[in-house]
């Protein structure tokens, strides 16, 4: 069918000419509306900084097993499978726009990695010359894996690779196997004072490193300007302190005899209270203002205060263990 001659036909031809462009415009407008909504709603749905200091393993710990190992297993399962691991999400997933939750999760894994190393080198061996437990060695290696690796890591290869979640799940299974063998009497968990002392010393050194990172950020970037990286560091340190609080609480049960014999009870509880206070800090917005400023607070300095208080009390506990 041909167009009618005259003005009427001209209008029909113009409509057909511009209809595709108008269609593309509608599609672009729809995308501009839907994409931000997709990210905002997705971020709100996924985001969770799970700093529940009453957290405990879902199942009772078997007699003879380690409560600290059980809490490590439960934490990995919670963050990787229940809360969902977010630090390695690619750009097309909403969680890629999150920063507080991913940094908190990576802080937790960093503390658990430190604990797994101590299990391998100290607690899970009768003496330094004895054989390393294979499950603990496996877990310690896997927990060192970067938390930001997706199924592709183009910085190293174009081939698919093991994502972070897969490695952490394998570490959880290795720790769970070790704890099962421990309950059966087929693994070692040395409950001597020197093993506890060495482990606490390493925890103290790690928190000292966090303190140095906070100090550098405050010295170099505090002020009136917006510090978009302050919350990244705050939540990474928060995750570490939170995991250490749970591990230390559980180690208090594992080493109850040592703590009682050395009359460490009050000092241990004060130390735990300081770690808990540091882990529970939860500002609505993390601000890196001048430490002596009148208007803007400095949440990194506040976190650093509680961290150093907890570390000092941790050192007091190790000094008592030395006697």
BAROMI-960787 format. One record per residue (C-alpha): y, x, z; residue in one letter. Coordinates in steps of 0.02 Angstrom, whole numbers, plus 32768, in hexadecimal, padded with zeros to 4 digits. Each point is the difference from the previous one (the first is absolute). Layout:
residues N
YXZa/...
This chain:
residues 323
800080008000x/80A880497FCBx/80A17FFA8061x/807D7F7A7FD7x/8097803C7F9Dx/80A880068052x/8037801B80B5x/7F667FAE8047x/7F8B807C7FAAx/806D80918034x/7FF07FD080B7x/7F427FF67FF1x/7FF780AE7FB4x/807080488089x/7F947FB18088x/7F61804D7FBAx/805680A97FF1x/803B800880B4x/7F6F7FA68054x/7F9580A08015x/8092805B804Ex/80217F728077x/7F467FFE802Bx/800580B9802Ax/80997FE1806Ax/7FA67F7D8065x/7F6D80758019x/8075808C8039x/80597F8B8077x/7F5A7FC48047x/7FC880B4801Bx/80A4802B8056x/7FE07F718078x/7F4480138019x/7FEF80BE8011x/807580138097x/7FAD7F68804Ex/7F54804D7FE2x/803280A08059x/805F7FAE808Ex/7F7A7F808029x/7F7780817FEAx/8056807C8072x/801B7F7A8085x/7F497FCD7FF4x/7FB880B0800Bx/807A80578076x/7FBB801E80AEx/8025808D8078x/7F6F7FE08076x/8035805780A1x/7F977F978077x/7FE880758094x/7F787F8F8047x/7F95801E7F65x/7F4880238025x/7F5F800B7F9Bx/7FBE7F527FD2x/7F5380268048x/7FD5804880ACx/7FE580BC7FFBx/7F49802C8019x/7FD18060809Dx/800880BA7FE0x/80727FEE7F69x/80B580397FFCx/808A7F818017x/807B80737FA7x/7F90800C7F67x/7FE87F438005x/80BD7FE37FFFx/801380797F6Ex/7F7B7F9F7F9Ex/80557F5A8029x/80AD80407FCFx/7FC6803C7F56x/7FAA7F5A7FDEx/80987F9D8036x/807F80617F99x/7F9680177F63x/7FA37F5B7FF4x/80537F7F8071x/80B8802B7FEEx/7FE5804E7F54x/802B80B47FD5x/80AB80027FACx/803580B67FF0x/7FAF80187F56x/802D7F5A7FACx/803E80187F4Cx/80AA7FC07FC8x/7FC07F597FBFx/7FC47FC780ADx/807E7FBB807Ex/7FCF807A808Bx/803F80907F94x/80AF7FCC8036x/7FD4800B80B9x/8024809D8064x/7FEF7FDB80BBx/7F4C7FC27FFBx/7FBF808C7F8Fx/80518086806Cx/7FBD7FB0809Fx/7F517FFB7FB8x/800880B67FC8x/803C803280ADx/7F667FAD804Bx/7F8B805C7F89x/805880A58025x/7FDC7FED80BAx/7F4C7FCB7FE0x/7FEB80987F8Ex/803B8071808Dx/7F847FAC8076x/7F7180127F84x/802380BA7FF3x/7FF8801080BDx/7F5D7FA08003x/7FB980787F7Fx/804080A1804Fx/7FFB7FD880BAx/7FBB7F5D8044x/7F6D7FE87F8Ax/7FB780AD801Fx/7FAB80498098x/805680A67FE8x/806780527F77x/7F6680577FBBx/7F997F607FF3x/7FE47F9F7F5Fx/80887F8B7FC1x/7FD07F487FFEx/7FF07FCE7F47x/804A7F528017x/80968043805Ex/801B80867F7Dx/7FF97F7C7F78x/807C7F8F805Ax/807A808F8023x/800180317F49x/80177F4F7FBEx/808E7FD58077x/806480927FBAx/80047FA77F58x/80AD7FCA7FC7x/80297F4B8024x/80617FEA7F5Ex/7F7380197F82x/7FDA7F687F93x/7F6D7FF87F85x/806680747F91x/8057809E803Ax/805A803F7F65x/80448096805Fx/7F50804B7FFFx/7F9F7FA87F75x/80027F727F82x/7F517FCC8037x/7FE47F7B8086x/7FF1804580B0x/7FCD7FC480AEx/808C7F96804Dx/8038801B80B2x/7FAA7F638041x/7F57803B7FC0x/800F80A5805Cx/80397FB080A3x/7F737F817FFBx/7F85808F7FECx/805080588095x/7FEF7F618067x/7F477FF37FD5x/7FE580B78030x/80577FE780A9x/7F9C7F61801Fx/7F5C805B7FD9x/802F808A8078x/80257F83808Bx/7F5B7FA77FE2x/7FA280A4800Dx/8064802A809Bx/7FCA7F5E8053x/7F4C802A7FD2x/800F80AE804Cx/7FF680587F57x/80B180467FF9x/80758065806Fx/80A07FC68056x/80318084807Ex/80587FB08095x/803780A5804Dx/80B28021803Ax/801980917F88x/7FD87F927F69x/807A7F7C803Ax/80838088801Fx/7FEE80477F51x/800E7F557FB1x/809C7FD28063x/804F80A67FD1x/7FE97FD87F47x/80487F518019x/8097804E8056x/8018807C7F71x/7FFB7F737F81x/80817F98805Fx/806B809C800Bx/7FFE80097F42x/803A7F4A7FF9x/808C80298079x/803A808E7F8Fx/80037F8B7F69x/806A7F828060x/807880888039x/801780407F4Ex/80217F527FBCx/80817FDD8087x/805A80A77FE8x/80057FF77F42x/80167F477FD9x/80487FA08095x/80AB7FAF7FF0x/80597F697FB8x/7FA480037F59x/7F627F9C7FDFx/7F67806F8018x/7F7A7FAC7F98x/7F7B807C8038x/801A7FEE80BBx/7F8B7F6A800Dx/7F78805E7FA0x/7FFE80888083x/80137F868090x/7F687F9A7FCEx/7F9680987FD6x/8020804480AFx/7FE67F53804Ax/7F557FF57FAEx/7FCF80A98045x/80387FD680B1x/7FAC7F567FF8x/7F59804C7FCDx/800F80888084x/80227F7D8085x/7F607FA37FD4x/7F9A80A07FF4x/8041804280A6x/7FDF7F5A8055x/7F4D80077FBFx/7FEB80B8802Dx/80337FD080B1x/7F627F968007x/7F9480857FAAx/803B8085807Bx/800D7F908098x/7F9980788069x/806F80967FD6x/809E7F9B8021x/7FBD7FC880A8x/7FC580AC8035x/80A680517FD2x/80637F718050x/80577FE27F5Bx/800B7F42800Fx/80BC7FE98022x/803580887F85x/7F8E7FB97F7Ax/80467F508016x/80B4803E7FF8x/7FD9805D7F60x/7FB17F657FB4x/80977F968031x/807480787FA4x/7F9580017F63x/7FF97F428005x/80BD7FF38012x/801880737F69x/7F807FA07F99x/80507F588025x/80B0802D7FC5x/80287F807F79x/80B67FFA7FC5x/802E7F7B7F81x/805180877F94x/7FE880BB801Cx/80AB8054800Ax/802080BA8003x/80AE7FFF804Bx/8054808F805Ax/7FA5802480A5x/80A67FF4805Dx/80467F737F93x/80567F69804Cx/7FD17F7A7F82x/7F60802B7FA2x/7F62802A8063x/7F87808A7FD5x/7F4F7FBD8008x/7FB580A87FD1x/8050804D809Bx/7FBD7F73806Dx/7F5380177FB8x/800F80BB801Ax/802B7FE680B8x/7F647F998021x/7F9780777F98x/803A80988063x/7FE77FA480A5x/7F4D7FD57FCDx/7FE280B37FC5x/8044804980A2x/7F8B7F918065x/7F7180317F8Dx/802680B58029x/80027FD680B9x/7F507FBB7FEEx/7FC3809D7FA7x/8050806D8087x/7F9C7FA38083x/7F6180167F9Ax/802080BC7FFAx/7FF7800F80BDx/
